[in-house]
Amino acid sequence: MATTSATRSQSADAQQVWDLMKRITFAMLVTRDGDQLRSRPMAAHLDAEHGAIYFLTDVRRHKDDEIARHQRVNLAFADSSNHTYVSVSGRALVSNERAKIKELFSTAAKAWWDSADDPNIRLLTVLPDEAEYWDSPGRLISSVKMAIAALGAGRPDLGDHGKVSI
């Protein structure tokens, strides 16, 4: 993949990251549990204007305790069908901000809680500071470019790649 940092501005790369995360919507949240890393899928609610990624979480689960001990987390967004990926590093905070919980509560959240008033729901806020993304032109074009490269045409250009502070 071509690195775009020389040809695009940091703000354009940052916007690309927010756009890709919005398109993918689900992230693997990676936390630390002692010496071990733990991952779990979470539905992301993005607020690029305030530089925050929100998740609804359950106070009865271990991730809240892990975040209390180690605030540094990673979010891995992946759309393998389109060869699009985003990795975000940042700081996580767990709160009981009821107004925001009610704002984010959706029909999908009812699979986990009866209502936004459930006392076990918490707001997990990730404040990202760095992201890296890979955005290809799609599976078919990427496959053709990889096949041509395998025939000796050099490394394939599989789309945009960048590392950005957000």
N, C-alpha and C positions, 0 to 999 in steps of 0.2 A: 504494500500500500504506500502511496505517496504521502510524505509528511507535508502538511500544509502550513506549518508554522512560519515558513519563509514567505509564503504568498498570501496568507490571510492574517487579519488582525486577531489579537487575543479576544476582542469582544465578539468577532464573528465566530471564532472557535467556541467560545463560551455559549453563544446562542445556539450553535449546532448541537452542543451537548444537551442543553435544555430541550431542544426540539426532538432529539433522538429519545431521551428519557420519556418525554410526553407520549411519543409514538409507541414505545415498548410497554409502558405502564407497570410492569411487575419487575421487582428486583430481588436478588438474593442478598439478604442482609447478613453480613459476616461480622461476628463478635468474637471476643476472646473469653475463653473459660479456662483460667489458669494458663497452662502452656498450650492448650488446644484451641483451634479455631472452629467456630460453629456457624453454619449457614442455614437459612430458611427463607422460603419465598414470601414476599410481602407485597401488597398492593400499594403503590406509591401515589401520593397526592403532591403535585409539584406547585411551588410558588416561586417562580424565577424572580419576580419583582423583589421579594424579600430574601432571596437566596436560601430557601429552605425546602426540604423534602419531608413530608409528613407521612406517618403511618399510624394506623390504629393498632394497638397491641393490648394484650391481656396481662394484667398484673400478676396473674397466677402462673405465668410462664417464666422460664429461666432467663430469657434474654434481658429482661428488665434488671435483674440482679447482675448479670454480666456487664451491662452498660454502666451500672452504678460503680462497678469496680474499674472498668476500662472504657472510657468514653470514645476512644478512637475506633471507628468502624469503617467497613468498606461496603459499597453497594455495587453489585454486578448486574447490569441490565443486558439481556441478550435476546436478539431476534435472529435465531439461526436460519430461518427460512430466507431471510434477506441479507444474511451475513453482516449484521449490524450489532455492535457491542459498545457498551459504555461501562467504565469502571470509575467509581467515585470514592474518594477518601475524604473523611470528615469527622466531625465530633457529633456525638449523639446525646440527646437529653430526653429523659422520660418525665412527663408532667401529668397533672390531673386537670388540665385546662378544659373545663367542661364546655365552654362556648365553642371552641375549635373542634372538639370531639363531636358536638352536635352538628356543626357545619359539615364535617367530613363523613358523618354516618350516612350510609347508603343501603340500598336493598341488598347488595352483596354482603355488607357487614352483618346483616341479619342471620347469616349462616353461622356466625360466631357468638352473637349477643342478641337478646330479644329486642333491645331498644338502645338508643343513645344514652339513656339514663342508667344503664347497667353500671353498677359501682366498680366492676372489674376492668372496664375499658380505660386505657391510658393513651396519651398522645406521645408518640415517639417522633422527635424532631431531629433530623440530620442536617447539620450546617456544613455543607461541602466546602473544601478549600482547594481541592485539586481533582481533575478528571482527565481521563484518557479515553478517546473514542476511535472506533473503526467503523467506517460507513462505506460499504461497497455498493456497486451499481445493481446488485441483485444476484441471485443464485445462478441463473443461466449465463449471464455475461461473465461472472466470476469463473464459472466452470470452463467456459471457452478460453478465457485468458490463461487459466492454469494449465489447460491442455496444450495450448500453444507454447507456453513457457517450458513445459515438460519436454517438448520436442526440440529444445535448445535455443529458444528465443530470449533467454535471460529471465530475470525475475518478473513476475506479473505485476502490473499496476492494478491493484484491487480496490481502488477508491481512496477516500480521504482518511487520514489518520492525524490525530493531533493530541497534544498534551497541553492542558490549559489550567490556569488558576481560575476558580469560580467563586 
